[in-house]
Amino acid sequence: MSADQLTRQPVRQRGDVIRQLRLTSGRRVPDLARSCGLSAGTLRNYESERAQAGWPAIHALARALAAPVTTLLRNPDEPVPALGAPGTAEDAA
């Protein structure tokens, strides 16, 4: 697999961590999304884990949130929370 193909592969992000870091930084979904070159809907989908982010989005989020990339990644052995589980509610702000 080429490096270009690897960067296009989705990764399993930690939506709960992305959301918590965003809230801790005092940023709203539209503001963080804009600074990462994402739509607000896409960021909400990443936070709720309804969609998987690609490497470019993960790197942009890590930069914008001043967090290590590894903080935003889910361990492959860790289960993904079910939709509607505690901590997965969307933030309409």
C-alpha positions in Angstrom: 0.0 0.0 0.0 1.4 3.4 -1.0 1.8 6.3 1.4 -1.0 8.1 -0.5 -3.4 5.1 0.0 -2.5 5.0 3.7 -3.4 8.6 4.2 -6.8 8.0 2.7 -7.6 5.1 5.0 -10.2 6.0 7.7 -9.0 5.7 11.3 -11.0 5.0 14.4 -11.1 8.3 16.2 -12.1 8.8 19.8 -15.2 11.0 19.3 -15.6 11.4 23.1 -12.1 12.8 23.4 -12.4 15.1 20.4 -15.6 16.5 21.9 -14.1 16.8 25.4 -11.0 18.6 24.1 -13.2 20.9 22.1 -15.4 21.8 25.1 -12.4 22.2 27.4 -10.9 24.7 24.9 -14.2 26.6 24.8 -14.7 26.2 21.1 -18.0 25.6 19.4 -18.5 23.0 16.7 -18.6 25.5 13.8 -15.5 27.3 15.0 -13.4 24.1 15.4 -14.7 22.7 12.1 -13.8 25.9 10.2 -10.3 25.9 11.6 -9.8 22.3 10.5 -11.3 22.8 7.0 -14.3 20.6 7.9 -18.1 21.2 7.9 -19.8 21.4 11.2 -21.9 18.3 10.3 -18.7 16.3 9.6 -17.2 17.3 12.9 -20.4 16.3 14.7 -20.3 12.9 12.9 -16.7 12.4 14.0 -17.6 13.3 17.6 -20.5 10.9 17.6 -18.5 8.3 15.7 -21.1 8.1 13.0 -18.3 8.7 10.5 -14.6 7.8 10.6 -12.0 10.5 10.0 -9.2 10.2 7.6 -5.6 11.0 8.6 -5.7 14.5 7.2 -8.7 15.3 9.4 -7.1 13.7 12.5 -4.0 15.7 12.0 -6.0 18.9 11.5 -8.0 18.2 14.7 -4.9 17.4 16.7 -3.2 20.7 15.6 -6.3 22.7 16.3 -6.9 21.1 19.7 -3.1 21.2 20.6 -3.3 17.5 21.3 -1.1 14.5 20.3 -2.6 12.6 17.4 -2.5 9.4 19.5 -4.8 11.0 22.0 -7.5 11.2 19.3 -7.2 7.5 18.2 -9.2 4.6 19.5 -7.3 1.5 20.4 -8.3 -1.2 17.8 -9.2 -3.6 20.7 -11.5 -0.9 22.3 -15.1 -1.2 21.5 -16.8 1.7 19.8 -19.7 3.1 22.0 -23.2 2.4 20.6 -25.0 5.4 19.2 -27.0 7.1 22.0 -24.7 5.7 24.7 -23.7 8.1 27.4 -21.0 10.6 26.2 -22.0 10.3 22.6 -24.7 13.0 22.5 -24.2 15.6 19.8 -23.4 19.2 20.7 -25.7 21.5 18.8 -23.7 24.5 19.8 
